[in-house]
Structures are given as C-alpha cells and as structure tokens.
Amino acid sequence: MLNLIVGILYLVSGRTARANEGATGSRFVCNAIPPGAEPGCGYGPTGNRVQSTSQVEDELRNTIIQLRETILLQKETIVSQQGTIKELNSKLARCESSADDTSQSRARGQGSRRKEYGKNTMGDLPRDPSETIDQLGKTMQSLKGRLESLEQQQQQQLRLPGTNLSLTSGGGGGGGGSPVASLPPLAPLPTELRELLRQRLEVLEGQLLRKVSELEEEKSQLLNETADHRQRTENTLSSLLERITELERTNNAFKSPEDFKVSLSLRTNYLFGRIKKSLPEMYAFTVCMWLKSSASPGIGTPFSYGVPGQANEIVLIEWGNNPIELLVNDKVAQLPLSVGDGRWHHICITWTTRDGFWEAYQDGERLGTGDNLAPWHPIKPGGVIILGQEQDIVGGRFDATQAFVGEMSQFNMWDRVLRPGDIIGMANCSAYMPGNVIPWVDTNVEVMGGATKAPLEICEDRAFDS
C-alpha cells in the first residue's frame, strides 16, 4: 500500500513538471513538504502554498484522501480479523488440552474417565454421549459459518469506491482527456492467512471427529458393561435362590430336630411314614407316642414292625369297632385306651418277655396291665417299622381299611421297661427322653405317598387343644 502511494505521488509530480515545462520552457524542482502540509508539489522554495489551477491536481488530492481513509478502514478490519484468529487459536488450544486431559483420565481408570465427561473446550456439554455428539456438531457448524461470514465481509470491504479509479487529464484548458493512471484493487485476504485458517479448521474438525468417535466407543463400552453387570446380578440372584431352595429342602424350619409331626390325612394304602433305623434283638421294650385322630370306625394302625417270616412282630391297631389291640409275634392283647376324640393324647406301652407282661398308659396314667402276651419270645432284629400302615409282608402290601388317619409325633422306642415316673414326666411335658433304640428325629423319618412333615411344638399345641 505504501508503494502504491509513492507511485501515485511520483506520477503526479512528473505530470505537473511536464505541464509547467510546456508552458514556460523551464523545469520545476519540488522542495521538501513542510510538516502538516498536504502532499503534492504545490509549494514554492519558501514553503508557501502555490495555488494550483489544475483540475487534475484536485482530483488526485481527493483520491489520496480517499485512499488514506480506505487504508485506515482496512487496518481496523485486519485488527478485527486478528482478534478472530486469536479466538479460534484459543479454542483450538482448549480442544488440544481437552484431548490430552481425556487421554490422561483414560489411563487412570474407568471411574475417573466418567468424571471427565463434563469437561469440554466448548463449555459444559451434557453427560449423555448422544447430546455431546449433537453439541459438537452444532459447534463445528457455527465455526464454519463464522469463518465464511468473515471471508464474505473481507471481500465486501475490499470492494470500496475508489479502489479502481481512472484518472484523466484535460491538457491546457480541458478537452478530450486521456487516462493518466489506473489504480489496482486492494489486495484480498492474504493466502497464508486463509491457508492457516483452513488448516486450523481441519485440525479442529479432526479433533472433534476423534472426540465423537471416543464418545461412541465409550458409550458402547458402557452398554457392554451394563449388560455384563446385569448378567452377573442375575447369576448371583439365581445362585442365592438355589441356595435358599436347598436350605429350605434340607431344613424344615423345626426349632429342634424332634419338634415335628407326621400327617396322614387320607385312609389309603399308599400314605405312610417309614423309620430308617431297625430294631436289635430285644427282650423288653417301651414304645411311646403322641396321637391325634378322629377317624371312624377305628383310628387304624399307628405303627407296625415286621420281620422276615413274621409281618406282625409288633403291631398297634384299632380296626373297625374293635378296641385298640397290641400284637407281639402275632399274639393279641386288647388295651383299655380311647384316643379317637380328635385331641392329642400321649400313649405308652411296655412289654417284657418274662411272662409276656404288658402295661398301657394314656396321658401319663396307667389304665391297664396284663400278661401271657408272647411270653419268652425275643423280638427279632432286622425288620421294618412303618408309621400309619399294617404290613402283610415286610415293608408292604398295605390294606387301606387298616390305615391310620390323623397326626402323630414323638414316636420313641426303648429296649427296656420305663418307670411310671418317666412316663408321667413325658406326658405332662415336664421331661423329654428320646428313645435309645428309635429316637424321634427328623433325619430318621421319611414320608411316602403324600404324607407330610410339619413343625410342631407338641406341648403348646396340646395346651391349645385343652
């Protein structure tokens, strides 16, 4: 621009000098321009302003003034563009810093990386990856629009009036003028600046695309981690459920192993309980139990013990309208017991091979005794004890008409005759004595055909019945 102004001054000076030479035959010598004076050759040797009568000089002077204003305006535009460039450089630096921070945070672990989602060079972006991608796209479009607007504004400002001015001279008094000078248009935005902006914009766009790709990858990882966590949670819950089911299967919620009852609700030939232990050879026994039944006629068979060759080795039965009977080696004794009123009753029966002597207790009271029941016969070992059914063969061939209907608990058996005080203590719940041959424990009793086991506090339940 400075070279352009000097060239214009040189042309003006040369033209004026040639005009004066044609008029007087001599040459002008231009002196230095005093401070504060307008440029031109209209000064004499003393520095005084020489009045010009040429129209060309006035036009040139106006042109120079207009060029000065254009230069000032162009300078302001360049300053504004430099500010915009600095702003873009600042945002680019913030993007680069964010990319470095993101790389460092990824090295610290997944939890730390999630906390950096809220940091971004374009302001606080939403934590949701989809919203972050949309926001980055809008920011990219905004930057492109601002750059295009800046270029359009630059081109409009370069097309100001007077930037392509043709100067003519009117020679001696004016006439057909000829062009004196043609001013070139002002230089557009420098190529280096435009290339720098384009490169910066490409770098920024690449960084934004990488950021979007990283967010998409992290979003996919989060989805995979969520699915894995859900699967692990479901597996854990399934394991817990299986464990609970197993515990429920192995633990019947009995407060004590003996606090349960066996229920035989139907008179069939397939509901029964079975004692897993067998009896040794015995010369005396005591069997005690709690019974609750209201079946008629007769409560059926509370228990039976059969051995090979003798299915009726020991049987307690109330069949039809007959009284309760005790069978030992298929020999029969009628007992003065009555337990068919639907309430809990404690029953104890003793027997010894000496003279076949027996005793019958109900609710702690001895109601009857007798002898000559299979005297001198030892109880044979290796048989099967069935609860609720009478055996025609060892462990089977049940008769539904002889089945027990009701509930029973605390079936215990000893290989001796208990004292009356021990029986009274068990009947009034002041003492508990498990059988030394057959104890009433959960693991020793299995139920078949729909018979059930349930928790029972027999003394509490008996008190409620009374």
Secondary structure, DSSP 4 states (H G I P E B T S, - for coil): -HHHHHHHHHHHHHHHHHHHHHHHSS-----PPPTTPPSSS-B-TTSPBPPP--HHHHHHHHHHHHHHHHHHHHHHHHHHHHHHHHHHHHHHHHHHHHHHHHHHHHHH-HHHHHHGGG--TTS---SSHHHHHHHHHHHHHHHHHHHHHHHHHHHHHHT-TTTT-EEEE-TTT--S-EEEEEPPPPP-S-HHHHHHHHHHHHHHHHHHHHHHHHHHHHHHHHHHHHHHHHHHHHHHHHHHHHHHHHHHHH----SSTT-EEEEE-S--SS-EEEESS----BSEEEEEEEEE---SS--EEEEEEEETTEEEEEEEEE-TTSPPEEEETTEEEE------SSS-EEEEEEEETGGGEEEEEETTEEEEEE--SSTT-PBPSS-EEEES---SBTTB---GGGB--EEEEEEEEESSPPPHHHHHHHHTTS-----SSB---GGGEEEETT-EEEE--HHHHHHHH-
